[in-house]
Amino acid sequence: MSAILRMKKAELTASDIEHMSGVVSYVKRHRARGTDFDAEHSRWRYS
């Protein structure tokens, strides 16, 4: 993904764009799910 982000827009292939779209969908889906715990008071917040 990071290699695709460094490319110029004109250099992107249809496969690159499809991959980026899949990653964006994955992130949106998982962020919408939220967390199952109280992240505000988690021990891991400060790690």
Stockholm file with secondary structure:
# STOCKHOLM 1.0

chainA/1-47         MSAILRMKKAELTASDIEHMSGVVSYVKRHRARGTDFDAEHSRWRYS
#=GR chainA/1-47 SS CHHHHHSCGGGCCHHHHHHHHHHHHHHHHHHHHCCSSCGGGCGGGGC
#=GC SS_cons        CHHHHHSCGGGCCHHHHHHHHHHHHHHHHHHHHCCSSCGGGCGGGGC
//
